[in-house]
Each structure stands twice: as C-alpha cells, then as structure tokens.
Amino acid sequence: MADHFWLFEAVFARLQPLLPTDIRGVPRVDDRRVISGIVHVLQSRCRWRDAPPVYGPPKTLYNRFVR
C-alpha cells in the first residue's frame, strides 16, 4: 500500500467540517478513503475505472467528484 495516496489525519481533520453530516438513505462510505481515491485519480491522470480497488468502487469516486 506504499504506492497509494492517503490523506494525512491533519488534512482530513480540516476537510471534515466541510463534509455533509445529514445522512439520509444509504450510509456514506469512508470519506477519507473516497477523497484519497479522488486525489489519486487526479494526480495520476488515470481513468476512474482504473483506480486501485483500495479506494472503493470507481463509480463512487466519480459520483463524489462530480458532486
């Protein structure tokens, strides 16, 4: 897992207040994992479907990026 990008705890702590807290419907997956996956795709310039599976489903990464 050394070649995967992960947000530092301090960085995620600064982002966390900006994330939605009203949860309706399906529970949200791990926000840190998804945001790390989005950053990985943007930095590596790979396609969404080529994102490593440790970040979760590519469709989730893409949908969160679009939102």
Stockholm file with secondary structure:
# STOCKHOLM 1.0

chainA/1-67         MADHFWLFEAVFARLQPLLPTDIRGVPRVDDRRVISGIVHVLQSRCRWRDAPPVYGPPKTLYNRFVR
#=GR chainA/1-67 SS CTTSCCCCHHHHHHHGGGSCCCCCSSCCCCHHHHHHHHHHHHHHTCCGGGSCGGGCCHHHHHHHHHC
#=GC SS_cons        CTTSCCCCHHHHHHHGGGSCCCCCSSCCCCHHHHHHHHHHHHHHTCCGGGSCGGGCCHHHHHHHHHC
//
